Amino acid sequence: MSSRKRHVGNREDPPAGRCLGVFGLSLYTTEREVRDTFEKYGRVGDCRIVHDHATGRSRGFAFVNMESVNGAQDAKERLNGGELDGRRIRVDYSITQRAHTPTPGVYMGRPTKRGYRGGGGGSSGGGARGSGSRYGYRRSNSRSRSRSRSPYYR
């Protein structure tokens, strides 16, 4: 984990800013619907619905970057507690100041006796191209298996 702080301030009373967090969204709400709703209160610079990496489904919240602090304040005051796509939403200033540090998608801890831990499977970039990686274990060259075999079916 990165030692740099991603957020500043108090979660209960975040400082005013141009980035708004929108919570309680329906899984079927689109970025276009969120953008259209917020553009009634000022110009929207960017709108991102957060999706689950494994399933690709919405996690039910989004971040909207307004072009002005005044537009963000107006949108927050008018939309917080309102309804979007049949769901009551909460709108608040985002405490996150930067994006999360990306992770490699593979368990990078110490190797276990059976090789490595984790469900990444396959060979997915990094490492020393087919040879053992810097962690002392070999990655599988097979892309067909994404999980290890169950010990009950051997």
C-alpha positions as CSV (number, residue, x, y, z in Angstrom):
1,M,0.0,0.0,0.0
2,S,1.2,3.5,-0.8
3,S,2.2,5.7,2.1
4,R,0.9,8.8,0.4
5,K,-2.5,10.0,1.7
6,R,-5.3,10.0,-0.7
7,H,-7.7,12.1,1.3
8,V,-7.5,15.1,3.6
9,G,-9.9,16.2,6.2
10,N,-12.8,14.7,8.1
11,R,-15.2,12.2,6.5
12,E,-18.1,13.7,8.4
13,D,-17.5,17.3,7.2
14,P,-15.4,17.2,4.0
15,P,-14.0,20.5,2.7
16,A,-15.9,22.1,-0.2
17,G,-14.4,21.4,-3.6
18,R,-15.3,20.7,-7.3
19,C,-15.3,16.8,-6.9
20,L,-18.6,15.3,-5.6
21,G,-19.2,11.8,-4.5
22,V,-22.6,10.4,-5.4
23,F,-23.8,7.5,-3.3
24,G,-26.8,5.1,-3.4
25,L,-27.0,4.8,-7.2
26,S,-28.9,2.0,-8.8
27,L,-26.7,-0.7,-10.4
28,Y,-28.3,0.3,-13.7
29,T,-27.8,4.1,-13.6
30,T,-25.5,5.2,-16.4
31,E,-22.8,7.9,-16.4
32,R,-24.9,9.8,-19.0
33,E,-27.9,10.0,-16.6
34,V,-25.6,11.2,-13.7
35,R,-24.0,13.8,-16.0
36,D,-27.3,15.1,-17.3
37,T,-28.7,15.4,-13.7
38,F,-25.6,17.4,-12.5
39,E,-25.4,19.6,-15.6
40,K,-28.6,21.3,-14.5
41,Y,-26.5,23.0,-11.8
42,G,-23.3,23.8,-13.7
43,R,-20.8,22.4,-16.2
44,V,-19.5,18.9,-15.5
45,G,-15.9,18.3,-16.3
46,D,-15.9,14.5,-15.7
47,C,-18.3,11.8,-14.4
48,R,-17.2,8.3,-13.4
49,I,-19.3,5.5,-12.0
50,V,-17.1,3.1,-10.0
51,H,-17.4,-0.5,-11.2
52,D,-16.3,-3.8,-9.5
53,H,-13.2,-5.0,-11.3
54,A,-14.1,-8.7,-11.1
55,T,-17.7,-8.5,-12.3
56,G,-17.8,-5.2,-14.2
57,R,-21.0,-4.2,-12.3
58,S,-21.6,-0.8,-10.8
59,R,-20.7,-0.5,-7.1
60,G,-23.5,2.0,-6.7
61,F,-21.5,5.2,-6.4
62,A,-19.9,7.8,-8.7
63,F,-17.6,10.8,-8.7
64,V,-18.6,14.0,-10.6
65,N,-16.0,16.7,-11.2
66,M,-17.7,20.1,-11.7
67,E,-15.9,22.9,-13.4
68,S,-16.6,25.4,-10.6
69,V,-16.9,25.2,-6.9
70,N,-20.1,27.2,-7.1
71,G,-21.6,24.6,-9.4
72,A,-20.6,21.8,-7.0
73,Q,-22.1,23.6,-4.0
74,D,-25.4,24.2,-5.9
75,A,-25.6,20.6,-7.1
76,K,-24.8,19.2,-3.6
77,E,-27.4,21.4,-1.9
78,R,-30.2,20.6,-4.5
79,L,-29.5,16.9,-5.2
80,N,-28.5,15.6,-1.8
81,G,-31.4,13.4,-0.6
82,G,-33.0,13.6,-4.0
83,E,-34.0,10.8,-6.3
84,L,-32.2,9.4,-9.3
85,D,-33.4,6.3,-11.2
86,G,-35.8,5.5,-8.4
87,R,-33.2,5.6,-5.7
88,R,-32.6,8.2,-3.0
89,I,-29.0,9.5,-3.5
90,R,-26.5,11.1,-1.1
91,V,-24.3,13.8,-2.6
92,D,-21.2,15.0,-0.7
93,Y,-17.9,16.5,-1.3
94,S,-15.2,13.9,-2.1
95,I,-12.5,13.6,0.5
96,T,-10.3,11.8,-2.1
97,Q,-7.7,14.0,-3.6
98,R,-6.0,11.6,-6.0
99,A,-6.8,8.3,-7.6
100,H,-6.0,5.0,-5.8
101,T,-2.6,3.5,-6.4
102,P,-3.0,0.7,-9.0
103,T,-2.4,-2.9,-7.8
104,P,-0.7,-5.6,-9.9
105,G,-3.7,-7.9,-9.8
106,V,-1.6,-10.8,-8.5
107,Y,-0.6,-11.7,-5.0
108,M,2.8,-10.2,-4.6
109,G,3.6,-11.5,-1.1
110,R,6.1,-14.3,-0.2
111,P,5.6,-17.5,-2.1
112,T,4.0,-20.5,-0.4
113,K,5.3,-24.1,-0.6
114,R,2.9,-24.8,-3.5
115,G,4.0,-21.9,-5.6
116,Y,2.1,-18.7,-5.3
117,R,-1.1,-17.6,-3.6
118,G,-3.9,-15.8,-5.4
119,G,-6.4,-16.3,-8.1
120,G,-4.7,-14.3,-10.9
121,G,-3.6,-17.3,-12.9
122,G,-2.1,-17.3,-16.3
123,S,0.8,-15.1,-17.3
124,S,-0.1,-11.5,-17.2
125,G,2.8,-9.2,-17.8
126,G,5.6,-8.3,-15.5
127,G,8.2,-10.9,-14.3
128,A,11.1,-12.0,-16.3
129,R,9.3,-13.2,-19.4
130,G,8.8,-16.9,-18.8
131,S,11.5,-17.4,-16.3
132,G,11.1,-17.3,-12.5
133,S,10.0,-13.9,-11.2
134,R,11.9,-11.9,-8.7
135,Y,9.8,-13.5,-5.9
136,G,11.3,-16.9,-6.5
137,Y,8.5,-18.8,-8.1
138,R,7.4,-19.5,-11.7
139,R,4.3,-18.3,-13.3
140,S,2.2,-20.6,-15.3
141,N,2.5,-20.2,-19.1
142,S,-1.1,-21.6,-19.5
143,R,-3.8,-19.0,-20.0
144,S,-6.6,-21.6,-19.8
145,R,-6.7,-22.0,-16.0
146,S,-7.6,-19.0,-13.9
147,R,-7.9,-20.9,-10.6
148,S,-5.9,-23.7,-9.0
149,R,-7.4,-27.2,-9.0
150,S,-9.3,-28.4,-6.0
151,P,-7.6,-31.0,-3.8
152,Y,-10.8,-33.0,-3.8
153,Y,-10.7,-33.8,-7.5
154,R,-7.2,-35.0,-7.9
